[in-house]
Amino acid sequence: MTALKIVSAVLAGVLMSGCAATAGNQKLGSMEKTQLNSQIVKGVSTKKDVEALLGQTDKVSPTKDGGEIWTYSFARASLKPVAYIPLVNMFYSGTNNTTKVVVAEFDANGVVKEVIAKESESETKRGLFQ
């Protein structure tokens, strides 16, 4: 195999694999909002149910009535494909971003009182023409 073929194969592998950075709760990252809304039910689900679904919470805050608010978050940023094109990426590049947040409020008995699940998509732009 020639050196050019080896370099081409490695470059193709890198381009196809993409580059992404994630932070936060990985279980939340793999779930859709509809799945969360069907599995965390107000007045029915408990702390144990939520923990079984999402794992340990990122943040716990007490409420005035003796309950708790649990917050879960996840973020992912992946490079736009153009970032892998030499020279072009100097003029235009960036990332596609996904952010997910789930906030569950529990009453003093540990039952879900309120749940909010939000997901947002955004992008960052970099380069000389941004």
C-alpha positions as CSV (number, residue, x, y, z in Angstrom):
1,M,0.0,0.0,0.0
2,T,1.4,3.3,-1.0
3,A,1.8,6.2,1.5
4,L,-0.8,8.2,-0.3
5,K,-3.4,5.4,0.1
6,I,-2.5,5.1,3.8
7,V,-2.9,8.8,4.4
8,S,-6.2,8.8,2.4
9,A,-7.6,5.9,4.4
10,V,-6.7,7.5,7.7
11,L,-8.1,10.9,6.6
12,A,-11.4,9.2,5.5
13,G,-11.7,7.4,8.8
14,V,-11.2,10.7,10.7
15,L,-13.7,12.5,8.6
16,M,-16.4,9.8,8.9
17,S,-15.9,9.5,12.7
18,G,-16.6,13.1,13.4
19,C,-15.6,14.9,16.5
20,A,-18.0,15.6,19.3
21,A,-17.7,16.7,22.9
22,T,-20.3,15.8,25.6
23,A,-20.9,16.8,29.1
24,G,-23.4,16.0,31.8
25,N,-25.8,13.1,32.2
26,Q,-25.2,10.6,29.4
27,K,-28.4,8.7,30.1
28,L,-30.3,11.9,29.5
29,G,-28.3,12.5,26.3
30,S,-29.6,9.3,24.8
31,M,-33.3,9.9,25.6
32,E,-35.9,11.7,23.6
33,K,-38.2,14.3,25.3
34,T,-41.3,12.1,24.6
35,Q,-39.7,9.2,26.3
36,L,-39.0,11.3,29.4
37,N,-42.5,12.7,29.4
38,S,-44.0,9.2,29.3
39,Q,-41.8,7.7,32.0
40,I,-41.8,10.5,34.5
41,V,-45.5,11.0,35.5
42,K,-46.7,13.7,37.9
43,G,-48.3,12.3,41.0
44,V,-47.1,8.7,40.2
45,S,-43.3,8.6,39.7
46,T,-41.1,8.6,42.8
47,K,-37.5,9.6,43.4
48,K,-36.5,5.9,43.0
49,D,-38.2,5.8,39.6
50,V,-36.4,9.0,38.4
51,E,-33.1,7.8,39.7
52,A,-33.6,4.4,38.0
53,L,-34.3,6.2,34.7
54,L,-31.6,8.9,34.8
55,G,-29.2,8.0,37.5
56,Q,-27.9,10.3,40.2
57,T,-28.9,13.9,39.8
58,D,-26.5,16.7,39.0
59,K,-28.1,19.1,41.5
60,V,-30.5,18.9,44.4
61,S,-32.3,21.9,45.8
62,P,-34.6,21.9,48.9
63,T,-38.1,23.4,48.6
64,K,-40.1,25.3,51.3
65,D,-42.6,22.5,51.7
66,G,-39.9,19.8,52.6
67,G,-39.6,18.5,49.0
68,E,-36.7,18.6,46.6
69,I,-35.9,19.8,43.1
70,W,-33.6,17.5,41.1
71,T,-31.9,18.9,38.0
72,Y,-30.3,16.9,35.2
73,S,-28.4,18.3,32.3
74,F,-26.6,17.2,29.1
75,A,-24.8,19.1,26.4
76,R,-23.2,17.9,23.1
77,A,-21.2,19.9,20.6
78,S,-20.1,18.4,17.3
79,L,-18.0,20.0,14.6
80,K,-19.7,20.9,11.4
81,P,-18.4,18.8,8.5
82,V,-16.8,21.8,6.8
83,A,-14.4,22.0,9.7
84,Y,-12.5,19.1,8.2
85,I,-11.8,20.8,4.9
86,P,-8.4,22.5,4.9
87,L,-8.4,26.2,4.0
88,V,-12.2,26.3,3.8
89,N,-12.4,25.9,7.6
90,M,-10.5,29.2,8.0
91,F,-13.4,31.0,6.4
92,Y,-16.4,29.1,7.7
93,S,-16.6,26.6,10.6
94,G,-18.4,26.0,13.8
95,T,-20.3,23.4,15.9
96,N,-23.8,22.1,16.1
97,N,-25.0,22.0,19.7
98,T,-27.7,20.1,21.6
99,T,-28.7,20.9,25.2
100,K,-31.1,18.9,27.3
101,V,-32.4,19.7,30.8
102,V,-34.8,17.9,33.1
103,V,-36.1,19.5,36.3
104,A,-38.2,17.3,38.6
105,E,-39.8,18.7,41.7
106,F,-40.7,16.2,44.4
107,D,-43.1,16.6,47.3
108,A,-42.2,15.8,50.9
109,N,-43.1,12.1,50.3
110,G,-40.8,11.8,47.3
111,V,-43.4,11.8,44.6
112,V,-43.1,13.9,41.4
113,K,-45.0,17.1,41.8
114,E,-43.9,18.8,38.6
115,V,-41.5,17.8,35.8
116,I,-40.1,20.0,33.0
117,A,-38.0,18.5,30.1
118,K,-36.5,20.9,27.6
119,E,-34.2,20.3,24.6
120,S,-32.6,23.0,22.4
121,E,-30.5,23.0,19.3
122,S,-28.1,25.8,18.5
123,E,-24.9,26.5,16.5
124,T,-21.7,28.4,16.9
125,K,-20.0,29.9,13.9
126,R,-16.3,30.5,13.5
127,G,-14.2,31.8,10.7
128,L,-13.2,34.9,8.8
129,F,-16.7,35.4,7.3
130,Q,-18.7,34.9,10.5
